[in-house]
C-alpha cells in the first residue's frame, strides 16, 4: 500500500476531475430546476409532472445505451435526481422564502 503508483495516480486524478465536473453540472441543473419550481409555485402548477418524468427516463435510458452505460443505472440516477428536485419544489411551494 505504501508504494507510489504514478499510473494509478493519473487515473485517480482523471476520476477526481470528472467528479468535480459532475458536481458542477448538477449544481447548474439544480439552479435551473429551482427556477422551474419557483415558476410552478407562482402559476399554481403541480410540483411533479409524471409525463415529463417518463419522457426524461426514456431519453436518459437511450442516451445511456448509446454511451455504453447501463440504462438501469442511468434510470436510477435520474430518478434520484428527480426525487431531489421534487423535494425542492415541494419546499419552495410551501415556503415562499425558500429559493
Secondary structure as GFF3:
##gff-version 3
##sequence-region A 1 99
A	DSSP	alpha_helix	6	43	.	.	.	ID=ss1
A	DSSP	alpha_helix	50	67	.	.	.	ID=ss2
A	DSSP	alpha_helix	71	94	.	.	.	ID=ss3
###
